[in-house]
Amino acid sequence: MEKPHFDKAVRLVNSGDYRWNAGMFVFSFTTIIESLLKHQKPLHAACEKWFHIAGTPAKLKRALKKDYPELKKTIL
């Protein structure tokens, strides 16, 4: 369940039938870039483009709006 209200979250955890998944992952920048380059070349290319224009928020916003929907969705 995604973000239950506090009282419900307490009941779920206290029941012992559920586990909490914070969904947090920590990787070095290099690991992410190398993995994208190896496994997700189109996403790597898009990220490289976005990284280079990130200092100009208006350009980045336009690029994300255009590029992101065109990326192939990956479902695991």
mmCIF file of the N, C-alpha and C atoms, coordinates in Angstrom:
data_MODEL
# 
_entry.id   MODEL 
# 
loop_
_atom_site.group_PDB 
_atom_site.id 
_atom_site.type_symbol 
_atom_site.label_atom_id 
_atom_site.label_alt_id 
_atom_site.label_comp_id 
_atom_site.label_asym_id 
_atom_site.label_entity_id 
_atom_site.label_seq_id 
_atom_site.pdbx_PDB_ins_code 
_atom_site.Cartn_x 
_atom_site.Cartn_y 
_atom_site.Cartn_z 
_atom_site.occupancy 
_atom_site.B_iso_or_equiv 
_atom_site.pdbx_formal_charge 
_atom_site.auth_seq_id 
_atom_site.auth_comp_id 
_atom_site.auth_asym_id 
_atom_site.auth_atom_id 
_atom_site.pdbx_PDB_model_num 
ATOM 1   N N  . MET A 1 1  ? 0.853  -1.163 0.000   1.00 0.00 ? 1  MET A N  1 
ATOM 2   C CA . MET A 1 1  ? 0.000  0.000  0.000   1.00 0.00 ? 1  MET A CA 1 
ATOM 3   C C  . MET A 1 1  ? 0.906  1.235  0.000   1.00 0.00 ? 1  MET A C  1 
ATOM 4   N N  . GLU A 1 2  ? 0.646  2.131  -0.902  1.00 0.00 ? 2  GLU A N  1 
ATOM 5   C CA . GLU A 1 2  ? 1.450  3.340  -1.037  1.00 0.00 ? 2  GLU A CA 1 
ATOM 6   C C  . GLU A 1 2  ? 0.960  4.422  -0.076  1.00 0.00 ? 2  GLU A C  1 
ATOM 7   N N  . LYS A 1 3  ? 1.821  4.831  0.811   1.00 0.00 ? 3  LYS A N  1 
ATOM 8   C CA . LYS A 1 3  ? 1.592  5.940  1.749   1.00 0.00 ? 3  LYS A CA 1 
ATOM 9   C C  . LYS A 1 3  ? 0.237  5.872  2.475   1.00 0.00 ? 3  LYS A C  1 
ATOM 10  N N  . PRO A 1 4  ? 0.038  4.841  3.262   1.00 0.00 ? 4  PRO A N  1 
ATOM 11  C CA . PRO A 1 4  ? -1.209 4.790  4.040   1.00 0.00 ? 4  PRO A CA 1 
ATOM 12  C C  . PRO A 1 4  ? -1.215 5.891  5.104   1.00 0.00 ? 4  PRO A C  1 
ATOM 13  N N  . HIS A 1 5  ? -2.399 6.252  5.558   1.00 0.00 ? 5  HIS A N  1 
ATOM 14  C CA . HIS A 1 5  ? -2.494 7.206  6.666   1.00 0.00 ? 5  HIS A CA 1 
ATOM 15  C C  . HIS A 1 5  ? -1.797 6.605  7.890   1.00 0.00 ? 5  HIS A C  1 
ATOM 16  N N  . PHE A 1 6  ? -1.345 7.465  8.781   1.00 0.00 ? 6  PHE A N  1 
ATOM 17  C CA . PHE A 1 6  ? -0.541 7.045  9.921   1.00 0.00 ? 6  PHE A CA 1 
ATOM 18  C C  . PHE A 1 6  ? -1.194 5.911  10.706  1.00 0.00 ? 6  PHE A C  1 
ATOM 19  N N  . ASP A 1 7  ? -2.468 6.075  11.070  1.00 0.00 ? 7  ASP A N  1 
ATOM 20  C CA . ASP A 1 7  ? -3.137 5.055  11.886  1.00 0.00 ? 7  ASP A CA 1 
ATOM 21  C C  . ASP A 1 7  ? -3.167 3.701  11.179  1.00 0.00 ? 7  ASP A C  1 
ATOM 22  N N  . LYS A 1 8  ? -3.451 3.713  9.880   1.00 0.00 ? 8  LYS A N  1 
ATOM 23  C CA . LYS A 1 8  ? -3.481 2.457  9.130   1.00 0.00 ? 8  LYS A CA 1 
ATOM 24  C C  . LYS A 1 8  ? -2.072 1.864  9.038   1.00 0.00 ? 8  LYS A C  1 
ATOM 25  N N  . ALA A 1 9  ? -1.066 2.699  8.838   1.00 0.00 ? 9  ALA A N  1 
ATOM 26  C CA . ALA A 1 9  ? 0.318  2.225  8.763   1.00 0.00 ? 9  ALA A CA 1 
ATOM 27  C C  . ALA A 1 9  ? 0.715  1.533  10.068  1.00 0.00 ? 9  ALA A C  1 
ATOM 28  N N  . VAL A 1 10 ? 0.333  2.115  11.189  1.00 0.00 ? 10 VAL A N  1 
ATOM 29  C CA . VAL A 1 10 ? 0.640  1.520  12.492  1.00 0.00 ? 10 VAL A CA 1 
ATOM 30  C C  . VAL A 1 10 ? -0.035 0.159  12.619  1.00 0.00 ? 10 VAL A C  1 
ATOM 31  N N  . ARG A 1 11 ? -1.305 0.069  12.226  1.00 0.00 ? 11 ARG A N  1 
ATOM 32  C CA . ARG A 1 11 ? -2.020 -1.214 12.295  1.00 0.00 ? 11 ARG A CA 1 
ATOM 33  C C  . ARG A 1 11 ? -1.356 -2.266 11.413  1.00 0.00 ? 11 ARG A C  1 
ATOM 34  N N  . LEU A 1 12 ? -0.963 -1.869 10.200  1.00 0.00 ? 12 LEU A N  1 
ATOM 35  C CA . LEU A 1 12 ? -0.330 -2.820 9.282   1.00 0.00 ? 12 LEU A CA 1 
ATOM 36  C C  . LEU A 1 12 ? 0.979  -3.348 9.857   1.00 0.00 ? 12 LEU A C  1 
ATOM 37  N N  . VAL A 1 13 ? 1.825  -2.441 10.348  1.00 0.00 ? 13 VAL A N  1 
ATOM 38  C CA . VAL A 1 13 ? 3.118  -2.848 10.901  1.00 0.00 ? 13 VAL A CA 1 
ATOM 39  C C  . VAL A 1 13 ? 2.923  -3.682 12.158  1.00 0.00 ? 13 VAL A C  1 
ATOM 40  N N  . ASN A 1 14 ? 2.020  -3.261 13.034  1.00 0.00 ? 14 ASN A N  1 
ATOM 41  C CA . ASN A 1 14 ? 1.801  -3.980 14.298  1.00 0.00 ? 14 ASN A CA 1 
ATOM 42  C C  . ASN A 1 14 ? 1.169  -5.350 14.104  1.00 0.00 ? 14 ASN A C  1 
ATOM 43  N N  . SER A 1 15 ? 0.500  -5.566 12.983  1.00 0.00 ? 15 SER A N  1 
ATOM 44  C CA . SER A 1 15 ? -0.141 -6.859 12.758  1.00 0.00 ? 15 SER A CA 1 
ATOM 45  C C  . SER A 1 15 ? 0.904  -7.964 12.572  1.00 0.00 ? 15 SER A C  1 
ATOM 46  N N  . GLY A 1 16 ? 2.117  -7.601 12.131  1.00 0.00 ? 16 GLY A N  1 
ATOM 47  C CA . GLY A 1 16 ? 3.148  -8.596 11.882  1.00 0.00 ? 16 GLY A CA 1 
ATOM 48  C C  . GLY A 1 16 ? 2.999  -9.300 10.544  1.00 0.00 ? 16 GLY A C  1 
ATOM 49  N N  . ASP A 1 17 ? 1.948  -8.980 9.804   1.00 0.00 ? 17 ASP A N  1 
ATOM 50  C CA . ASP A 1 17 ? 1.708  -9.617 8.505   1.00 0.00 ? 17 ASP A CA 1 
ATOM 51  C C  . ASP A 1 17 ? 2.319  -8.848 7.341   1.00 0.00 ? 17 ASP A C  1 
ATOM 52  N N  . TYR A 1 18 ? 2.868  -7.690 7.605   1.00 0.00 ? 18 TYR A N  1 
ATOM 53  C CA . TYR A 1 18 ? 3.366  -6.826 6.535   1.00 0.00 ? 18 TYR A CA 1 
ATOM 54  C C  . TYR A 1 18 ? 4.779  -6.350 6.856   1.00 0.00 ? 18 TYR A C  1 
ATOM 55  N N  . ARG A 1 19 ? 5.494  -5.952 5.822   1.00 0.00 ? 19 ARG A N  1 
ATOM 56  C CA . ARG A 1 19 ? 6.827  -5.381 5.976   1.00 0.00 ? 19 ARG A CA 1 
ATOM 57  C C  . ARG A 1 19 ? 6.831  -4.004 5.329   1.00 0.00 ? 19 ARG A C  1 
ATOM 58  N N  . TRP A 1 20 ? 7.730  -3.176 5.780   1.00 0.00 ? 20 TRP A N  1 
ATOM 59  C CA . TRP A 1 20 ? 7.833  -1.820 5.265   1.00 0.00 ? 20 TRP A CA 1 
ATOM 60  C C  . TRP A 1 20 ? 8.956  -1.765 4.252   1.00 0.00 ? 20 TRP A C  1 
ATOM 61  N N  . ASN A 1 21 ? 8.671  -1.276 3.068   1.00 0.00 ? 21 ASN A N  1 
ATOM 62  C CA . ASN A 1 21 ? 9.680  -1.104 2.036   1.00 0.00 ? 21 ASN A CA 1 
ATOM 63  C C  . ASN A 1 21 ? 9.820  0.381  1.768   1.00 0.00 ? 21 ASN A C  1 
ATOM 64  N N  . ALA A 1 22 ? 10.939 0.954  2.185   1.00 0.00 ? 22 ALA A N  1 
ATOM 65  C CA . ALA A 1 22 ? 11.154 2.386  1.988   1.00 0.00 ? 22 ALA A CA 1 
ATOM 66  C C  . ALA A 1 22 ? 11.464 2.707  0.529   1.00 0.00 ? 22 ALA A C  1 
ATOM 67  N N  . GLY A 1 23 ? 11.851 1.714  -0.258  1.00 0.00 ? 23 GLY A N  1 
ATOM 68  C CA . GLY A 1 23 ? 12.120 1.941  -1.666  1.00 0.00 ? 23 GLY A CA 1 
ATOM 69  C C  . GLY A 1 23 ? 13.293 2.865  -1.921  1.00 0.00 ? 23 GLY A C  1 
ATOM 70  N N  . MET A 1 24 ? 14.249 2.857  -1.034  1.00 0.00 ? 24 MET A N  1 
ATOM 71  C CA . MET A 1 24 ? 15.405 3.739  -1.187  1.00 0.00 ? 24 MET A CA 1 
ATOM 72  C C  . MET A 1 24 ? 16.601 2.931  -1.680  1.00 0.00 ? 24 MET A C  1 
ATOM 73  N N  . PHE A 1 25 ? 17.238 3.437  -2.709  1.00 0.00 ? 25 PHE A N  1 
ATOM 74  C CA . PHE A 1 25 ? 18.408 2.789  -3.283  1.00 0.00 ? 25 PHE A CA 1 
ATOM 75  C C  . PHE A 1 25 ? 19.525 3.814  -3.354  1.00 0.00 ? 25 PHE A C  1 
ATOM 76  N N  . VAL A 1 26 ? 20.739 3.394  -3.051  1.00 0.00 ? 26 VAL A N  1 
ATOM 77  C CA . VAL A 1 26 ? 21.874 4.306  -3.049  1.00 0.00 ? 26 VAL A CA 1 
ATOM 78  C C  . VAL A 1 26 ? 22.960 3.720  -3.946  1.00 0.00 ? 26 VAL A C  1 
ATOM 79  N N  . PHE A 1 27 ? 23.344 4.496  -4.954  1.00 0.00 ? 27 PHE A N  1 
ATOM 80  C CA . PHE A 1 27 ? 24.401 4.107  -5.876  1.00 0.00 ? 27 PHE A CA 1 
ATOM 81  C C  . PHE A 1 27 ? 25.303 5.305  -6.115  1.00 0.00 ? 27 PHE A C  1 
ATOM 82  N N  . SER A 1 28 ? 26.528 5.043  -6.489  1.00 0.00 ? 28 SER A N  1 
ATOM 83  C CA . SER A 1 28 ? 27.402 6.143  -6.879  1.00 0.00 ? 28 SER A CA 1 
ATOM 84  C C  . SER A 1 28 ? 26.970 6.632  -8.258  1.00 0.00 ? 28 SER A C  1 
ATOM 85  N N  . PHE A 1 29 ? 27.294 7.862  -8.557  1.00 0.00 ? 29 PHE A N  1 
ATOM 86  C CA . PHE A 1 29 ? 26.980 8.444  -9.863  1.00 0.00 ? 29 PHE A CA 1 
ATOM 87  C C  . PHE A 1 29 ? 27.604 7.591  -10.968 1.00 0.00 ? 29 PHE A C  1 
ATOM 88  N N  . THR A 1 30 ? 28.842 7.178  -10.756 1.00 0.00 ? 30 THR A N  1 
ATOM 89  C CA . THR A 1 30 ? 29.545 6.372  -11.758 1.00 0.00 ? 30 THR A CA 1 
ATOM 90  C C  . THR A 1 30 ? 28.824 5.053  -12.011 1.00 0.00 ? 30 THR A C  1 
ATOM 91  N N  . THR A 1 31 ? 28.372 4.390  -10.966 1.00 0.00 ? 31 THR A N  1 
ATOM 92  C CA . THR A 1 31 ? 27.657 3.123  -11.121 1.00 0.00 ? 31 THR A CA 1 
ATOM 93  C C  . THR A 1 31 ? 26.391 3.307  -11.942 1.00 0.00 ? 31 THR A C  1 
ATOM 94  N N  . ILE A 1 32 ? 25.643 4.361  -11.662 1.00 0.00 ? 32 ILE A N  1 
ATOM 95  C CA . ILE A 1 32 ? 24.402 4.607  -12.405 1.00 0.00 ? 32 ILE A CA 1 
ATOM 96  C C  . ILE A 1 32 ? 24.710 4.864  -13.873 1.00 0.00 ? 32 ILE A C  1 
ATOM 97  N N  . ILE A 1 33 ? 25.675 5.737  -14.140 1.00 0.00 ? 33 ILE A N  1 
ATOM 98  C CA . ILE A 1 33 ? 26.010 6.077  -15.525 1.00 0.00 ? 33 ILE A CA 1 
ATOM 99  C C  . ILE A 1 33 ? 26.499 4.847  -16.288 1.00 0.00 ? 33 ILE A C  1 
ATOM 100 N N  . GLU A 1 34 ? 27.383 4.070  -15.679 1.00 0.00 ? 34 GLU A N  1 
ATOM 101 C CA . GLU A 1 34 ? 27.901 2.866  -16.348 1.00 0.00 ? 34 GLU A CA 1 
ATOM 102 C C  . GLU A 1 34 ? 26.787 1.846  -16.598 1.00 0.00 ? 34 GLU A C  1 
ATOM 103 N N  . SER A 1 35 ? 25.886 1.709  -15.649 1.00 0.00 ? 35 SER A N  1 
ATOM 104 C CA . SER A 1 35 ? 24.779 0.764  -15.813 1.00 0.00 ? 35 SER A CA 1 
ATOM 105 C C  . SER A 1 35 ? 23.823 1.212  -16.913 1.00 0.00 ? 35 SER A C  1 
ATOM 106 N N  . LEU A 1 36 ? 23.528 2.504  -16.941 1.00 0.00 ? 36 LEU A N  1 
ATOM 107 C CA . LEU A 1 36 ? 22.669 3.017  -18.013 1.00 0.00 ? 36 LEU A CA 1 
ATOM 108 C C  . LEU A 1 36 ? 23.330 2.819  -19.370 1.00 0.00 ? 36 LEU A C  1 
ATOM 109 N N  . LEU A 1 37 ? 24.614 3.113  -19.446 1.00 0.00 ? 37 LEU A N  1 
ATOM 110 C CA . LEU A 1 37 ? 25.336 2.954  -20.714 1.00 0.00 ? 37 LEU A CA 1 
ATOM 111 C C  . LEU A 1 37 ? 25.309 1.496  -21.176 1.00 0.00 ? 37 LEU A C  1 
ATOM 112 N N  . LYS A 1 38 ? 25.421 0.574  -20.249 1.00 0.00 ? 38 LYS A N  1 
ATOM 113 C CA . LYS A 1 38 ? 25.446 -0.853 -20.593 1.00 0.00 ? 38 LYS A CA 1 
ATOM 114 C C  . LYS A 1 38 ? 24.053 -1.409 -20.906 1.00 0.00 ? 38 LYS A C  1 
ATOM 115 N N  . HIS A 1 39 ? 23.043 -0.999 -20.111 1.00 0.00 ? 39 HIS A N  1 
ATOM 116 C CA . HIS A 1 39 ? 21.736 -1.653 -20.186 1.00 0.00 ? 39 HIS A CA 1 
ATOM 117 C C  . HIS A 1 39 ? 20.613 -0.798 -20.767 1.00 0.00 ? 39 HIS A C  1 
ATOM 118 N N  . GLN A 1 40 ? 20.766 0.509  -20.733 1.00 0.00 ? 40 GLN A N  1 
ATOM 119 C CA . GLN A 1 40 ? 19.693 1.411  -21.170 1.00 0.00 ? 40 GLN A CA 1 
ATOM 120 C C  . GLN A 1 40 ? 20.282 2.585  -21.966 1.00 0.00 ? 40 GLN A C  1 
ATOM 121 N N  . LYS A 1 41 ? 20.828 2.278  -23.140 1.00 0.00 ? 41 LYS A N  1 
ATOM 122 C CA . LYS A 1 41 ? 21.527 3.308  -23.915 1.00 0.00 ? 41 LYS A CA 1 
ATOM 123 C C  . LYS A 1 41 ? 20.661 4.536  -24.251 1.00 0.00 ? 41 LYS A C  1 
ATOM 124 N N  . PRO A 1 42 ? 19.399 4.369  -24.647 1.00 0.00 ? 42 PRO A N  1 
ATOM 125 C CA . PRO A 1 42 ? 18.590 5.556  -24.928 1.00 0.00 ? 42 PRO A CA 1 
ATOM 126 C C  . PRO A 1 42 ? 18.390 6.437  -23.682 1.00 0.00 ? 42 PRO A C  1 
ATOM 127 N N  . LEU A 1 43 ? 18.191 5.806  -22.518 1.00 0.00 ? 43 LEU A N  1 
ATOM 128 C CA . LEU A 1 43 ? 18.040 6.583  -21.285 1.00 0.00 ? 43 LEU A CA 1 
ATOM 129 C C  . LEU A 1 43 ? 19.352 7.254  -20.916 1.00 0.00 ? 43 LEU A C  1 
ATOM 130 N N  . HIS A 1 44 ? 20.464 6.569  -21.128 1.00 0.00 ? 44 HIS A N  1 
ATOM 131 C CA . HIS A 1 44 ? 21.777 7.166  -20.872 1.00 0.00 ? 44 HIS A CA 1 
ATOM 132 C C  . HIS A 1 44 ? 21.962 8.407  -21.730 1.00 0.00 ? 44 HIS A C  1 
ATOM 133 N N  . ALA A 1 45 ? 21.639 8.311  -23.014 1.00 0.00 ? 45 ALA A N  1 
ATOM 134 C CA . ALA A 1 45 ? 21.783 9.457  -23.917 1.00 0.00 ? 45 ALA A CA 1 
ATOM 135 C C  . ALA A 1 45 ? 20.913 10.626 -23.464 1.00 0.00 ? 45 ALA A C  1 
ATOM 136 N N  . ALA A 1 46 ? 19.685 10.318 -23.074 1.00 0.00 ? 46 ALA A N  1 
ATOM 137 C CA . ALA A 1 46 ? 18.787 11.380 -22.603 1.00 0.00 ? 46 ALA A CA 1 
ATOM 138 C C  . ALA A 1 46 ? 19.330 12.022 -21.330 1.00 0.00 ? 46 ALA A C  1 
ATOM 139 N N  . CYS A 1 47 ? 19.809 11.211 -20.404 1.00 0.00 ? 47 CYS A N  1 
ATOM 140 C CA . CYS A 1 47 ? 20.355 11.746 -19.146 1.00 0.00 ? 47 CYS A CA 1 
ATOM 141 C C  . CYS A 1 47 ? 21.573 12.620 -19.405 1.00 0.00 ? 47 CYS A C  1 
ATOM 142 N N  . GLU A 1 48 ? 22.426 12.206 -20.335 1.00 0.00 ? 48 GLU A N  1 
ATOM 143 C CA . GLU A 1 48 ? 23.594 13.024 -20.691 1.00 0.00 ? 48 GLU A CA 1 
ATOM 144 C C  . GLU A 1 48 ? 23.136 14.390 -21.205 1.00 0.00 ? 48 GLU A C  1 
ATOM 145 N N  . LYS A 1 49 ? 22.145 14.381 -22.075 1.00 0.00 ? 49 LYS A N  1 
ATOM 146 C CA . LYS A 1 49 ? 21.607 15.632 -22.623 1.00 0.00 ? 49 LYS A CA 1 
ATOM 147 C C  . LYS A 1 49 ? 21.055 16.500 -21.492 1.00 0.00 ? 49 LYS A C  1 
ATOM 148 N N  . TRP A 1 50 ? 20.242 15.900 -20.627 1.00 0.00 ? 50 TRP A N  1 
ATOM 149 C CA . TRP A 1 50 ? 19.629 16.653 -19.532 1.00 0.00 ? 50 TRP A CA 1 
ATOM 150 C C  . TRP A 1 50 ? 20.676 17.198 -18.576 1.00 0.00 ? 50 TRP A C  1 
ATOM 151 N N  . PHE A 1 51 ? 21.707 16.401 -18.308 1.00 0.00 ? 51 PHE A N  1 
ATOM 152 C CA . PHE A 1 51 ? 22.771 16.832 -17.412 1.00 0.00 ? 51 PHE A CA 1 
ATOM 153 C C  . PHE A 1 51 ? 23.456 18.090 -17.943 1.00 0.00 ? 51 PHE A C  1 
ATOM 154 N N  . HIS A 1 52 ? 23.687 18.136 -19.256 1.00 0.00 ? 52 HIS A N  1 
ATOM 155 C CA . HIS A 1 52 ? 24.394 19.268 -19.848 1.00 0.00 ? 52 HIS A CA 1 
ATOM 156 C C  . HIS A 1 52 ? 23.557 20.540 -19.905 1.00 0.00 ? 52 HIS A C  1 
ATOM 157 N N  . ILE A 1 53 ? 22.247 20.413 -19.878 1.00 0.00 ? 53 ILE A N  1 
ATOM 158 C CA . ILE A 1 53 ? 21.409 21.618 -19.912 1.00 0.00 ? 53 ILE A CA 1 
ATOM 159 C C  . ILE A 1 53 ? 20.756 21.922 -18.561 1.00 0.00 ? 53 ILE A C  1 
ATOM 160 N N  . ALA A 1 54 ? 21.115 21.155 -17.549 1.00 0.00 ? 54 ALA A N  1 
ATOM 161 C CA . ALA A 1 54 ? 20.479 21.308 -16.229 1.00 0.00 ? 54 ALA A CA 1 
ATOM 162 C C  . ALA A 1 54 ? 20.687 22.697 -15.633 1.00 0.00 ? 54 ALA A C  1 
ATOM 163 N N  . GLY A 1 55 ? 21.728 23.396 -16.036 1.00 0.00 ? 55 GLY A N  1 
ATOM 164 C CA . GLY A 1 55 ? 21.974 24.746 -15.514 1.00 0.00 ? 55 GLY A CA 1 
ATOM 165 C C  . GLY A 1 55 ? 21.023 25.790 -16.060 1.00 0.00 ? 55 GLY A C  1 
ATOM 166 N N  . THR A 1 56 ? 20.237 25.422 -17.055 1.00 0.00 ? 56 THR A N  1 
ATOM 167 C CA . THR A 1 56 ? 19.242 26.329 -17.631 1.00 0.00 ? 56 THR A CA 1 
ATOM 168 C C  . THR A 1 56 ? 17.867 25.699 -17.423 1.00 0.00 ? 56 THR A C  1 
ATOM 169 N N  . PRO A 1 57 ? 17.211 26.023 -16.316 1.00 0.00 ? 57 PRO A N  1 
ATOM 170 C CA . PRO A 1 57 ? 15.956 25.355 -15.959 1.00 0.00 ? 57 PRO A CA 1 
ATOM 171 C C  . PRO A 1 57 ? 14.890 25.354 -17.056 1.00 0.00 ? 57 PRO A C  1 
ATOM 172 N N  . ALA A 1 58 ? 14.752 26.441 -17.786 1.00 0.00 ? 58 ALA A N  1 
ATOM 173 C CA . ALA A 1 58 ? 13.724 26.491 -18.834 1.00 0.00 ? 58 ALA A CA 1 
ATOM 174 C C  . ALA A 1 58 ? 14.040 25.480 -19.948 1.00 0.00 ? 58 ALA A C  1 
ATOM 175 N N  . LYS A 1 59 ? 15.309 25.386 -20.340 1.00 0.00 ? 59 LYS A N  1 
ATOM 176 C CA . LYS A 1 59 ? 15.705 24.400 -21.363 1.00 0.00 ? 59 LYS A CA 1 
ATOM 177 C C  . LYS A 1 59 ? 15.476 22.980 -20.859 1.00 0.00 ? 59 LYS A C  1 
ATOM 178 N N  . LEU A 1 60 ? 15.861 22.733 -19.609 1.00 0.00 ? 60 LEU A N  1 
ATOM 179 C CA . LEU A 1 60 ? 15.695 21.403 -19.040 1.00 0.00 ? 60 LEU A CA 1 
ATOM 180 C C  . LEU A 1 60 ? 14.220 21.021 -18.997 1.00 0.00 ? 60 LEU A C  1 
ATOM 181 N N  . LYS A 1 61 ? 13.385 21.936 -18.588 1.00 0.00 ? 61 LYS A N  1 
ATOM 182 C CA . LYS A 1 61 ? 11.943 21.664 -18.509 1.00 0.00 ? 61 LYS A CA 1 
ATOM 183 C C  . LYS A 1 61 ? 11.389 21.302 -19.890 1.00 0.00 ? 61 LYS A C  1 
ATOM 184 N N  . ARG A 1 62 ? 11.784 22.059 -20.914 1.00 0.00 ? 62 ARG A N  1 
ATOM 185 C CA . ARG A 1 62 ? 11.313 21.765 -22.273 1.00 0.00 ? 62 ARG A CA 1 
ATOM 186 C C  . ARG A 1 62 ? 11.830 20.404 -22.753 1.00 0.00 ? 62 ARG A C  1 
ATOM 187 N N  . ALA A 1 63 ? 13.103 20.137 -22.486 1.00 0.00 ? 63 ALA A N  1 
ATOM 188 C CA . ALA A 1 63 ? 13.694 18.868 -22.931 1.00 0.00 ? 63 ALA A CA 1 
ATOM 189 C C  . ALA A 1 63 ? 13.027 17.682 -22.241 1.00 0.00 ? 63 ALA A C  1 
ATOM 190 N N  . LEU A 1 64 ? 12.811 17.788 -20.928 1.00 0.00 ? 64 LEU A N  1 
ATOM 191 C CA . LEU A 1 64 ? 12.155 16.691 -20.201 1.00 0.00 ? 64 LEU A CA 1 
ATOM 192 C C  . LEU A 1 64 ? 10.742 16.460 -20.725 1.00 0.00 ? 64 LEU A C  1 
ATOM 193 N N  . LYS A 1 65 ? 10.034 17.544 -20.971 1.00 0.00 ? 65 LYS A N  1 
ATOM 194 C CA . LYS A 1 65 ? 8.659  17.432 -21.467 1.00 0.00 ? 65 LYS A CA 1 
ATOM 195 C C  . LYS A 1 65 ? 8.626  16.736 -22.824 1.00 0.00 ? 65 LYS A C  1 
ATOM 196 N N  . LYS A 1 66 ? 9.615  17.017 -23.660 1.00 0.00 ? 66 LYS A N  1 
ATOM 197 C CA . LYS A 1 66 ? 9.674  16.410 -24.985 1.00 0.00 ? 66 LYS A CA 1 
ATOM 198 C C  . LYS A 1 66 ? 10.245 14.991 -24.947 1.00 0.00 ? 66 LYS A C  1 
ATOM 199 N N  . ASP A 1 67 ? 11.371 14.822 -24.272 1.00 0.00 ? 67 ASP A N  1 
ATOM 200 C CA . ASP A 1 67 ? 12.114 13.561 -24.348 1.00 0.00 ? 67 ASP A CA 1 
ATOM 201 C C  . ASP A 1 67 ? 11.544 12.440 -23.491 1.00 0.00 ? 67 ASP A C  1 
ATOM 202 N N  . TYR A 1 68 ? 11.128 12.761 -22.281 1.00 0.00 ? 68 TYR A N  1 
ATOM 203 C CA . TYR A 1 68 ? 10.745 11.708 -21.327 1.00 0.00 ? 68 TYR A CA 1 
ATOM 204 C C  . TYR A 1 68 ? 9.618  10.813 -21.838 1.00 0.00 ? 68 TYR A C  1 
ATOM 205 N N  . PRO A 1 69 ? 8.531  11.381 -22.382 1.00 0.00 ? 69 PRO A N  1 
ATOM 206 C CA . PRO A 1 69 ? 7.449  10.494 -22.858 1.00 0.00 ? 69 PRO A CA 1 
ATOM 207 C C  . PRO A 1 69 ? 7.871  9.586  -24.012 1.00 0.00 ? 69 PRO A C  1 
ATOM 208 N N  . GLU A 1 70 ? 8.925  9.956  -24.713 1.00 0.00 ? 70 GLU A N  1 
ATOM 209 C CA . GLU A 1 70 ? 9.368  9.163  -25.865 1.00 0.00 ? 70 GLU A CA 1 
ATOM 210 C C  . GLU A 1 70 ? 10.276 7.994  -25.470 1.00 0.00 ? 70 GLU A C  1 
ATOM 211 N N  . LEU A 1 71 ? 10.756 7.980  -24.240 1.00 0.00 ? 71 LEU A N  1 
ATOM 212 C CA . LEU A 1 71 ? 11.618 6.885  -23.802 1.00 0.00 ? 71 LEU A CA 1 
ATOM 213 C C  . LEU A 1 71 ? 10.808 5.589  -23.691 1.00 0.00 ? 71 LEU A C  1 
ATOM 214 N N  . LYS A 1 72 ? 11.430 4.494  -24.114 1.00 0.00 ? 72 LYS A N  1 
ATOM 215 C CA . LYS A 1 72 ? 10.774 3.191  -24.017 1.00 0.00 ? 72 LYS A CA 1 
ATOM 216 C C  . LYS A 1 72 ? 10.588 2.825  -22.552 1.00 0.00 ? 72 LYS A C  1 
ATOM 217 N N  . LYS A 1 73 ? 9.409  2.415  -22.201 1.00 0.00 ? 73 LYS A N  1 
ATOM 218 C CA . LYS A 1 73 ? 9.111  2.002  -20.830 1.00 0.00 ? 73 LYS A CA 1 
ATOM 219 C C  . LYS A 1 73 ? 9.676  0.614  -20.573 1.00 0.00 ? 73 LYS A C  1 
ATOM 220 N N  . THR A 1 74 ? 10.273 0.436  -19.428 1.00 0.00 ? 74 THR A N  1 
ATOM 221 C CA . THR A 1 74 ? 10.834 -0.854 -19.048 1.00 0.00 ? 74 THR A CA 1 
ATOM 222 C C  . THR A 1 74 ? 10.084 -1.368 -17.831 1.00 0.00 ? 74 THR A C  1 
ATOM 223 N N  . ILE A 1 75 ? 9.466  -2.508 -17.957 1.00 0.00 ? 75 ILE A N  1 
ATOM 224 C CA . ILE A 1 75 ? 8.727  -3.100 -16.832 1.00 0.00 ? 75 ILE A CA 1 
ATOM 225 C C  . ILE A 1 75 ? 9.460  -4.351 -16.406 1.00 0.00 ? 75 ILE A C  1 
ATOM 226 N N  . LEU A 1 76 ? 9.811  -4.388 -15.147 1.00 0.00 ? 76 LEU A N  1 
ATOM 227 C CA . LEU A 1 76 ? 10.521 -5.546 -14.613 1.00 0.00 ? 76 LEU A CA 1 
ATOM 228 C C  . LEU A 1 76 ? 9.589  -6.439 -13.848 1.00 0.00 ? 76 LEU A C  1 
# 
